Amino acid sequence: MDIRRDLHEIARQLDLIGFDVGDYRVSVYRAVVMLLVAVAVIVAGRIATLFVRRTFKRITRLDATQQLLGEKLVSIAIWVGLVLAGVDFLGISLTALTVFSGAFGLAVGFGLQKTFGNLISGIILLMDRSIKPGDVIAVGSGSDKTVGQVNKIGIRAVSVTTRDKIEFLIPNELLMTNQVENWSFSTRDVRVKVPVGVKYGTDIEKVERVLLEAASSLDRVLDRRPPQVWLHGFGANAIEFEVQMWIDDPEEGLGNLRSDLLKAVWKNFAANGIEVPFAQHDIHIREWPKELAEIARIAESQAPEALEKSGLNDLSPKRKAKPKPAKG
């Protein structure tokens, strides 16, 4: 009983340190109570959301997207309920804030506009199931394109992990307003194209056979959708082919698959005597400039004398030493 009386006395003394605003008392005691209630609301909210997450993961009849959507909706309802319960416990009358409601609502509207936009966008993404955890997506274009696997869809942003293990946090609203490539929306099969050039004069049927053998030897290439080789065109320096392969694990990367194919193609080309071309250019000079023509004429006229002095003229195949006539 003494402890309760002491606590009551401490609370009374702390409540004396403050002032009144209308019918509401502002004091140190009220501030301490508000702090404790806020901590209790946060702790209770985290525990409740953790329980909800584990509960939805146990519901096996729902897929990952439905589990995440249910978890988000229930979590939002829990947080709203806890905040309202905390306000009611503190005895705060919301009607007392009527004077500031207009300015406060305007400030909240501008300050949290993007936050609420991302929240609603995330819920819409989960409801229409256009982007799901585990999907491989590409955002952007050209050199700014980001390709990665969706790791998590949060309240504010979507976590996308690339092959370099770099995690990008893309706002939900950006995924709703911009063009996004989903490589695994309806199916996980992705076609990979690799260009290959060979020297002119090579047997194209032999090239196709060698390329198909190289593509079929890769483990990631699907057997149910065999690779194909197309004659793409006749380039300036090579006959251009295109190898097309199908895979069902785009999250494992495409660059390493292209590298493995090119290594196999290089070995098969070497074994079958197929050459990879390189650029060659022929230069035809129609008319020499006068200065260069004069220099060439002088050099041509002085060349025999230079050979005579150096002694190299005797070694020239064009001039052979004549045998000396015999005396007597």
Buried (B, 14 or more C-beta within 10 A) or exposed (E): EEEEEEEEEEBEEBBEEBEEEEEEEEBBBBEBBBEEBEEBBEEBBEEBBEEBBEEBEEEEEBEBBBBBBBBBBBBBEBBEEBEEBBBEEEEBEEEEEEEEEEEEEEEEEEEEEEBEBBBEBBBEBBEEBBBBBEBBBBBBEEEEEEBBBBBEBBEBBBBBBBBEEEEBEBBBBBBBEEEBEBBBBEEBBBEBEBEBBBBEEBEEEEBBBBBBBBBEEBEBBBEEBEBBBEEBEEEEEBBBBBBBBBBBBBBEBBEEBBEBBBEBBBEBBEEBEBEBBEEEEEEEEEEEEEEEEEEEEEEEEEEEEEBEEEEEBEEEEEEEEEEEEEEE
